[in-house]
Amino acid sequence: MQKLLLLSGLSATLLVACGGGGTTPPKEDNGGPGNPPPGDARAYAVTGNALYSIVLSGTGQDEKKFDLKGGQSLTDVALDGTELYGVTFSNLVRISLSNGAVSTVGALGAGDINALTADAAGNLYGASTGGQFYKINKTTGQATVVGPLGTLSSGDLAFNAAGQLYGTVRPTLFSPDSLARIDPATGQATVIGGTGKTDLFALKFQGSALYALTGSGQVLTLNTATGAATVVRETGLSFTGLQ
């Protein structure tokens, strides 16, 4: 089955990096529904084998960018600057944003990583369906256990502008998803609350708003104080199988 994944679009990343003069430190997220940036908020959405540009908020149209080349089915992706990384259940890969070519970086050494993200310093982190939190070497692909989550990863991780890490988790493989805060130093997850949804396989902050995509193609916002999900729209795409 295919899993829907989310990462920031290059234009959105550059606007965040260049906006506001860079002299005011980001504020800590104290919870709430958050606010998206003005104008269209876009992100890349990935099935197991194709890359899309998805409108999270605004009036633009969703676009398929290209099919991914290389014959590897991805479980998650993360954008580090202009480098797009992905994970399969066995390897770390690099994905070309110009033509969709997928090249293997190296073996993860862990077989159940289903979530990937990068912090502002370019460090890659992952989480697994087995309940472990990892730091991943971008050069070799090796995943090193940081510590147990205390629950199971249900699909994605995302840092906000203040460097706080959020993730979707669940106590069993077939439970509804909850939103959690995760300590990157220990891997420990603190559950915030239930989302009321299942299969939240994609997370991305745009401004202070936390967006999520479900495996069936719904765009959601998540309240970072309660975990509650609000449906923004349906993408109309046939992401019917989930990985």
Backbone torsions as a table, in degrees:
resi	resn	phi	psi	omega
1	MET	NA	154.5	-178.4
2	GLN	-95.5	147.8	-179.0
3	LYS	-117.1	132.5	179.4
4	LEU	-85.5	130.0	-173.8
5	LEU	-125.8	158.1	-173.8
6	LEU	-138.6	137.9	172.2
7	LEU	-150.1	162.6	-174.8
8	SER	-69.6	143.6	171.7
9	GLY	-72.3	153.8	-176.9
10	LEU	-61.3	-40.9	-177.9
11	SER	-64.1	-41.1	179.2
12	ALA	-64.5	-39.7	-179.9
13	THR	-63.8	-43.6	-178.9
14	LEU	-67.5	-36.1	177.6
15	LEU	-64.9	-41.2	177.8
16	VAL	-64.3	-42.1	-176.7
17	ALA	-68.2	-31.2	-174.7
18	CYS	-98.6	-11.2	-173.7
19	GLY	-81.6	154.3	168.7
20	GLY	74.8	5.8	175.3
21	GLY	81.3	-16.6	174.4
22	GLY	72.5	16.7	-176.6
23	THR	-101.8	-16.2	-178.1
24	THR	-99.9	122.3	-179.1
25	PRO	-66.4	148.0	179.8
26	PRO	-66.4	147.0	178.9
27	LYS	-84.0	146.5	176.1
28	GLU	-66.9	141.2	178.5
29	ASP	-77.5	114.9	178.6
30	ASN	-96.1	9.1	175.5
31	GLY	97.7	154.1	179.2
32	GLY	134.3	-179.8	-176.7
33	PRO	-72.8	-25.8	178.8
34	GLY	76.7	168.6	-178.4
35	ASN	-129.5	131.3	176.4
36	PRO	-75.4	161.6	175.1
37	PRO	-68.9	160.8	178.9
38	PRO	-66.8	155.6	-179.9
39	GLY	79.8	-172.4	179.0
40	ASP	-65.8	133.4	171.4
41	ALA	-106.5	115.8	-176.9
42	ARG	-115.7	157.0	174.2
43	ALA	-152.5	161.1	173.1
44	TYR	-84.0	135.2	173.1
45	ALA	-119.7	136.7	-173.4
46	VAL	-126.4	128.4	166.0
47	THR	-86.6	-172.0	178.3
48	GLY	-61.6	-19.9	-173.5
49	ASN	-144.8	16.2	178.2
50	ALA	-151.7	152.2	-179.7
51	LEU	-111.9	132.3	179.6
52	TYR	-124.0	154.4	167.8
53	SER	-104.4	115.1	-172.8
54	ILE	-109.8	136.8	174.6
55	VAL	-85.6	117.3	177.3
56	LEU	-82.7	-42.5	173.8
57	SER	-147.7	145.9	-177.0
58	GLY	122.9	-166.6	-172.0
59	THR	-116.8	6.0	-179.0
60	GLY	-73.1	-179.4	-178.4
61	GLN	-110.0	144.0	172.6
62	ASP	-69.0	145.1	-177.6
63	GLU	-136.9	135.8	169.5
64	LYS	-80.7	126.8	-178.4
65	LYS	-86.9	-54.6	177.1
66	PHE	-171.5	163.4	171.4
67	ASP	-77.0	143.0	175.8
68	LEU	-78.9	137.1	-175.0
69	LYS	-110.4	134.1	177.2
70	GLY	138.0	-8.3	173.0
71	GLY	72.4	18.7	179.2
72	GLN	-112.2	133.4	180.0
73	SER	-90.9	122.8	-174.2
74	LEU	-87.1	144.4	172.8
75	THR	-102.6	-20.6	173.0
76	ASP	-169.2	166.8	-179.6
77	VAL	-140.8	160.3	177.1
78	ALA	-150.5	140.3	179.5
79	LEU	-100.9	122.7	176.0
80	ASP	-115.2	97.3	-173.6
81	GLY	66.1	-113.9	177.4
82	THR	-108.7	8.7	178.7
83	GLU	-100.3	125.7	178.4
84	LEU	-102.2	119.1	178.3
85	TYR	-108.5	155.9	176.1
86	GLY	-143.8	163.4	173.7
87	VAL	-125.5	140.3	163.3
88	THR	-99.6	-173.3	176.5
89	PHE	-76.0	0.3	179.4
90	SER	-134.8	-23.9	-172.5
91	ASN	-131.3	155.0	162.7
92	LEU	-91.7	134.2	-179.2
93	VAL	-127.6	161.8	173.7
94	ARG	-116.8	138.8	-174.4
95	ILE	-119.4	127.4	178.0
96	SER	-74.6	127.1	177.0
97	LEU	-82.6	-2.6	177.9
98	SER	-95.2	-30.7	-177.8
99	ASN	-141.4	-0.8	176.8
100	GLY	83.1	6.3	179.0
101	ALA	-65.4	135.8	-179.2
102	VAL	-111.9	122.7	178.9
103	SER	-121.5	141.9	-178.1
104	THR	-80.3	128.8	173.5
105	VAL	-83.6	-48.9	179.5
106	GLY	173.1	171.8	-178.9
107	ALA	-74.1	137.7	179.0
108	LEU	-72.7	-33.1	-173.6
109	GLY	76.9	11.3	176.9
110	ALA	-141.2	138.7	-169.4
111	GLY	-103.4	5.7	-172.9
112	ASP	-138.4	28.6	179.0
113	ILE	-76.7	122.5	-178.7
114	ASN	-124.1	8.6	-179.6
115	ALA	-141.7	139.7	-177.1
116	LEU	-145.1	140.0	174.6
117	THR	-153.5	165.0	176.1
118	ALA	-124.6	140.0	175.3
119	ASP	-87.9	-179.8	-175.5
120	ALA	-64.9	-23.6	179.5
121	ALA	-86.9	-2.0	178.9
122	GLY	90.3	8.8	176.5
123	ASN	-77.6	136.0	177.7
124	LEU	-95.6	136.2	177.0
125	TYR	-128.0	150.0	177.8
126	GLY	-138.6	164.3	176.2
127	ALA	-140.4	157.1	-170.5
128	SER	-125.9	160.2	174.5
129	THR	-66.9	-15.5	176.2
130	GLY	-88.3	0.2	174.0
131	GLY	90.0	20.7	177.9
132	GLN	-107.7	151.3	176.6
133	PHE	-113.9	134.5	-171.4
134	TYR	-126.6	153.6	162.3
135	LYS	-108.6	135.7	-171.0
136	ILE	-118.0	129.5	179.4
137	ASN	-76.7	121.0	-176.5
138	LYS	-71.8	-20.1	-178.0
139	THR	-86.5	-40.4	-175.6
140	THR	-106.2	-21.8	-175.6
141	GLY	88.2	-7.7	-175.5
142	GLN	-65.7	130.6	176.4
143	ALA	-98.9	127.4	179.5
144	THR	-113.2	129.4	-178.8
145	VAL	-66.9	125.6	171.9
146	VAL	-85.9	-44.9	179.2
147	GLY	171.8	173.9	179.0
148	PRO	-78.0	143.8	175.0
149	LEU	-71.1	-30.3	-171.3
150	GLY	85.2	4.5	177.5
151	THR	-161.2	-172.5	-178.1
152	LEU	-108.5	141.7	173.7
153	SER	-72.3	131.5	178.1
154	SER	-102.7	-7.8	174.1
155	GLY	165.7	-28.3	-179.5
156	ASP	-160.3	166.0	178.6
157	LEU	-131.9	152.0	176.9
158	ALA	-155.5	132.0	171.8
159	PHE	-90.0	141.4	170.3
160	ASN	-90.3	-179.1	-175.8
161	ALA	-65.1	-22.9	179.5
162	ALA	-87.2	1.3	179.1
163	GLY	84.8	12.4	177.3
164	GLN	-86.3	136.8	-174.5
165	LEU	-103.0	130.0	176.8
166	TYR	-117.8	156.6	176.5
167	GLY	-154.9	159.5	172.5
168	THR	-97.0	132.9	-174.1
169	VAL	-137.6	166.7	174.6
170	ARG	-157.2	150.3	-176.2
171	PRO	-73.7	-27.6	175.8
172	THR	-135.7	166.4	-175.8
173	LEU	-63.6	-21.8	-175.8
174	PHE	-115.0	16.0	178.8
175	SER	-85.3	158.1	171.1
176	PRO	-61.9	157.1	-176.6
177	ASP	-82.7	145.8	171.0
178	SER	-121.3	157.9	173.2
179	LEU	-95.2	139.6	-178.6
180	ALA	-137.7	153.1	166.2
181	ARG	-94.1	139.3	-176.6
182	ILE	-124.6	134.0	176.5
183	ASP	-84.9	111.7	-177.3
184	PRO	-63.8	-21.0	-178.4
185	ALA	-78.6	-26.9	-176.5
186	THR	-122.1	-21.4	-175.2
187	GLY	86.4	-6.6	-176.1
188	GLN	-67.6	128.9	178.6
189	ALA	-99.8	136.0	173.9
190	THR	-113.8	112.4	-175.9
191	VAL	-70.1	129.8	177.7
192	ILE	-86.7	-48.5	-179.8
193	GLY	171.3	166.8	-179.4
194	GLY	-72.0	145.9	178.2
195	THR	-88.1	-19.4	-173.3
196	GLY	77.5	10.3	-178.1
197	LYS	-131.0	164.3	171.9
198	THR	-121.7	158.6	174.5
199	ASP	60.4	48.1	170.6
200	LEU	-83.7	95.7	-171.3
201	PHE	-102.0	8.4	-176.3
202	ALA	-151.1	130.9	178.7
203	LEU	-132.8	144.3	175.8
204	LYS	-161.8	129.3	170.6
205	PHE	-82.4	132.2	169.0
206	GLN	-125.9	113.7	-167.6
207	GLY	62.4	-135.1	176.8
208	SER	-95.9	2.0	-179.2
209	ALA	-87.9	133.5	176.6
210	LEU	-99.7	115.2	179.0
211	TYR	-98.3	153.7	174.9
212	ALA	-141.1	152.2	171.1
213	LEU	-119.4	139.2	175.0
214	THR	-92.3	164.9	178.9
215	GLY	-62.6	-24.6	179.2
216	SER	-89.5	1.8	172.9
217	GLY	98.2	9.9	174.1
218	GLN	-75.3	139.8	169.1
219	VAL	-96.1	127.9	-177.9
220	LEU	-125.4	159.4	160.4
221	THR	-113.1	146.5	179.8
222	LEU	-115.8	132.4	176.2
223	ASN	-77.4	118.0	-174.8
224	THR	-76.0	-6.3	175.2
225	ALA	-92.2	-30.3	-174.6
226	THR	-120.5	-20.9	-174.5
227	GLY	87.5	-10.0	-174.7
228	ALA	-63.0	138.7	-179.9
229	ALA	-99.6	141.4	173.8
230	THR	-122.6	127.7	-179.7
231	VAL	-74.3	125.9	176.2
232	VAL	-90.0	-48.8	179.6
233	ARG	-171.3	171.6	171.8
234	GLU	-101.0	137.7	179.8
235	THR	-76.0	-22.4	-176.8
236	GLY	78.3	6.1	179.4
237	LEU	-93.4	151.1	-173.6
238	SER	-92.6	61.3	173.2
239	PHE	-84.9	71.4	-171.7
240	THR	-89.6	-26.7	177.2
241	GLY	-96.9	142.0	-178.4
242	LEU	-121.2	142.5	-176.4
243	GLN	-102.6	NA	NA
